[in-house]
């Protein structure tokens, strides 16, 4: 993010242009980031499934 001095004033046209560019950047599809998010999500769900462990019951403690 660009930090501007508080004394600097943007013209309306420049402000509109910067806002439009920021909106377009947010809406732009990024395939690399989408794939990374997919793998992170898949890896997280597989860790959750593998993380569920059932402790074996001892026959003596069940009696």
N, C-alpha and C positions, 0 to 999 in steps of 0.2 A: 504494500500500500504506500502511496506517495503522501508524505507529510508536507504540507505547505505552511509557510509562515502565516500566521493569522492576519497579517496586514495585506496579504495578497488577495486580490479580488478577481474572480473569474467573470468573464463576460457571459451573458446568457447563452450565446451560441456555443462557446467553448464548453460550458457546463452541460448543455444538451448533448454535445458530441461525446464528451467523456461518459455521460450516463448511458448513451446508446451503445458505446463500445463495451461498457461493463455488462450491460444486459445481453448483448450478443455473445460475449465470452461465457456467460453463465449458461446460455442456451446451446452453445456449441457442443456437439457430441464428441467425446474423447474416447476412442475405442480402447486405447491402452489402459486408461483409468477404469473403464467399465470392466475389462477383463480382470484387472487386479482385484476390483471389488468382488467380482464373481468368485474368484479363487479364495479370497479371504473368507467370504461367506460359506463356501463349500468346506473349507478347512475348519472353520469354527463349528459347523454342524457335525462334521465327522469327529472332532475332538469331544463334543458333547456326548455323542453316541458311544464313543469309546470310554468316556469318563465314568459311565454308570457301571459300577461294580457291585456284585452281590457277594457278601461275605459268606463263606461256607459255614454251615451249622455243625456244631460239634454234637455227636450223638449223646454224649454224656450230659451236656447242658440242656438238651431237649427233654430229658427224663425227669 
